[in-house]
């Protein structure tokens, strides 16, 4: 009873204490984000474990995306949480036996668009699988719907080329030469 009376006294002596609330969070960097998702799939005539063994290491992106500068692990250990690869300084933030998820770092002076990508080899049957690649990002920095649609189409084209290359490699094929750099004939 004495404790209850003491608590009542404190609350009556300091009425603002009872109504105190946590301070409001700071405003969001992007108050009205528009999240976009690009979902891509391609069937592969190999079991998922074999597909992942061939194209699922974190720096395998250099081969199937045909990145001339290659890919190296800048910090951490290849395939482990927090590993940073040289391709856009992407950070491995999630993984399963047959998938990984990465993000790109926040850059000084650039609005963070929450870009994340997930690559997965998904079993379909004992002898077949599909490669699933999902991109997620905020495209509210683009001026209008036409620009957003063009950005989505560009990303899908770029990543489907990588998906076709992964399929070819996983099924035992050899990649064709990479496309010529833009602006050159």
C-alpha positions as semicolon CSV with decimal commas, in nm:
position;residue;x (nm);y (nm);z (nm)
1;X;0,000;0,000;0,000
2;X;0,287;0,234;0,087
3;X;0,443;0,177;-0,261
4;X;0,113;0,254;-0,433
5;X;0,074;0,580;-0,240
6;X;0,435;0,677;-0,321
7;X;0,380;0,612;-0,694
8;X;0,058;0,817;-0,687
9;X;0,241;1,104;-0,515
10;X;0,523;1,104;-0,774
11;X;0,274;1,105;-1,064
12;X;0,064;1,384;-0,908
13;X;0,372;1,594;-0,826
14;X;0,510;1,558;-1,179
15;X;0,211;1,533;-1,415
16;X;0,428;1,550;-1,729
17;X;0,604;1,229;-1,626
18;X;0,293;1,017;-1,673
19;X;0,231;1,151;-2,021
20;X;0,595;1,144;-2,133
21;X;0,645;0,981;-2,469
22;X;0,951;0,874;-2,658
23;X;1,072;1,151;-2,886
24;X;0,952;1,135;-3,245
25;X;1,197;0,965;-3,479
26;X;1,389;1,191;-3,715
27;X;1,225;1,245;-4,054
28;X;1,285;0,983;-4,320
29;X;1,546;1,063;-4,587
30;X;1,286;0,970;-4,848
31;X;0,942;1,060;-4,710
32;X;0,744;0,899;-4,995
33;X;0,938;0,599;-5,126
34;X;0,810;0,400;-5,422
35;X;0,947;0,050;-5,389
36;X;1,009;-0,147;-5,705
37;X;1,071;-0,517;-5,746
38;X;1,216;-0,701;-6,044
39;X;1,147;-1,077;-6,031
40;X;1,329;-1,297;-6,281
41;X;1,336;-1,676;-6,324
42;X;1,498;-1,913;-6,568
43;X;1,468;-2,292;-6,587
44;X;1,787;-2,499;-6,569
45;X;1,833;-2,863;-6,668
46;X;2,051;-2,944;-6,366
47;X;1,977;-3,006;-5,998
48;X;1,977;-2,695;-5,781
49;X;2,281;-2,804;-5,577
50;X;2,488;-2,843;-5,896
51;X;2,368;-2,507;-6,027
52;X;2,461;-2,336;-5,701
53;X;2,802;-2,504;-5,695
54;X;2,873;-2,366;-6,044
55;X;2,733;-2,011;-6,023
56;X;2,648;-1,937;-5,659
57;X;2,973;-1,824;-5,503
58;X;2,961;-1,457;-5,406
59;X;3,221;-1,348;-5,663
60;X;3,094;-1,575;-5,943
61;X;2,909;-1,261;-6,057
62;X;3,225;-1,153;-6,240
63;X;3,205;-1,457;-6,469
64;X;2,833;-1,469;-6,544
65;X;2,798;-1,089;-6,565
66;X;3,122;-1,081;-6,765
67;X;3,274;-0,803;-6,554
68;X;3,613;-0,719;-6,706
69;X;3,757;-0,594;-6,376
70;X;3,662;-0,920;-6,206
71;X;3,547;-0,954;-5,847
72;X;3,743;-0,981;-5,526
73;X;3,643;-0,999;-5,164
74;X;3,739;-0,665;-5,009
75;X;3,660;-0,762;-4,651
76;X;3,522;-1,061;-4,467
77;X;3,521;-1,416;-4,598
78;X;3,367;-1,522;-4,929
79;X;3,014;-1,650;-4,873
80;X;2,981;-1,534;-4,513
81;X;2,764;-1,259;-4,365
82;X;2,925;-0,919;-4,398
83;X;3,154;-1,016;-4,688
84;X;3,208;-0,716;-4,916
85;X;3,278;-0,779;-5,285
86;X;3,443;-0,532;-5,520
87;X;3,136;-0,522;-5,746
88;X;2,974;-0,198;-5,621
89;X;3,107;-0,276;-5,272
90;X;2,806;-0,504;-5,226
91;X;2,761;-0,653;-4,880
92;X;2,631;-1,006;-4,821
93;X;2,345;-0,966;-4,572
94;X;2,159;-1,299;-4,594
95;X;2,209;-1,653;-4,717
96;X;2,074;-2,006;-4,722
97;X;2,222;-2,326;-4,859
98;X;2,117;-2,227;-5,214
99;X;2,080;-1,847;-5,203
100;X;2,226;-1,519;-5,090
101;X;2,102;-1,163;-5,047
102;X;2,319;-0,855;-5,079
103;X;2,282;-0,480;-5,048
104;X;2,479;-0,179;-5,159
105;X;2,634;0,061;-4,908
106;X;2,512;0,407;-4,826
107;X;2,726;0,660;-5,016
108;X;2,809;1,011;-4,903
109;X;2,589;1,268;-5,075
110;X;2,372;1,008;-5,252
111;X;2,018;0,921;-5,150
112;X;2,004;0,564;-5,024
113;X;1,768;0,365;-5,248
114;X;1,760;0,050;-5,030
115;X;1,888;-0,163;-5,321
116;X;1,892;-0,535;-5,237
117;X;1,934;-0,836;-5,462
118;X;1,866;-1,203;-5,394
119;X;2,004;-1,487;-5,606
120;X;1,867;-1,838;-5,555
121;X;1,893;-2,182;-5,713
122;X;1,551;-2,336;-5,644
123;X;1,488;-2,712;-5,685
124;X;1,203;-2,804;-5,921
125;X;1,260;-3,180;-5,954
126;X;1,549;-3,408;-5,860
127;X;1,716;-3,323;-6,191
128;X;1,596;-2,971;-6,272
129;X;1,586;-2,633;-6,102
130;X;1,533;-2,268;-6,167
131;X;1,750;-1,968;-6,099
132;X;1,553;-1,693;-5,929
133;X;1,690;-1,338;-5,908
134;X;1,498;-1,065;-5,729
135;X;1,591;-0,697;-5,711
136;X;1,430;-0,456;-5,465
137;X;1,488;-0,082;-5,449
138;X;1,326;0,259;-5,408
139;X;1,290;0,441;-5,740
140;X;1,119;0,754;-5,605
141;X;1,419;0,960;-5,717
142;X;1,312;0,916;-6,080
143;X;1,103;1,203;-6,220
144;X;0,798;1,019;-6,354
145;X;0,642;0,684;-6,436
146;X;0,803;0,671;-6,782
147;X;1,149;0,702;-6,624
148;X;1,061;0,434;-6,367
149;X;0,938;0,199;-6,640
150;X;1,254;0,256;-6,846
151;X;1,474;0,190;-6,539
152;X;1,291;-0,135;-6,464
153;X;1,322;-0,248;-6,827
154;X;1,696;-0,165;-6,832
155;X;1,758;-0,358;-6,511
156;X;1,557;-0,657;-6,629
157;X;1,745;-0,668;-6,961
158;X;2,082;-0,640;-6,787
159;X;2,008;-0,906;-6,526
160;X;1,837;-1,147;-6,768
161;X;2,161;-1,148;-6,968
162;X;2,333;-1,259;-6,647
163;X;2,061;-1,517;-6,584
164;X;2,101;-1,665;-6,933
165;X;2,477;-1,678;-6,875
166;X;2,427;-1,859;-6,542
167;X;2,199;-2,113;-6,712
168;X;2,455;-2,170;-6,986
169;X;2,739;-2,217;-6,736
170;X;2,534;-2,440;-6,505
171;X;2,437;-2,665;-6,796
172;X;2,803;-2,702;-6,897
173;X;2,819;-2,447;-7,179
174;X;3,069;-2,175;-7,263
175;X;2,986;-1,807;-7,255
176;X;2,985;-1,603;-7,573
177;X;3,206;-1,292;-7,578
178;X;3,066;-1,008;-7,366
179;X;2,872;-0,736;-7,541
180;X;3,073;-0,440;-7,664
181;X;3,088;-0,147;-7,420
182;X;2,825;0,117;-7,483
183;X;2,921;0,402;-7,712
184;X;3,160;0,190;-7,920
185;X;3,093;0,020;-8,249
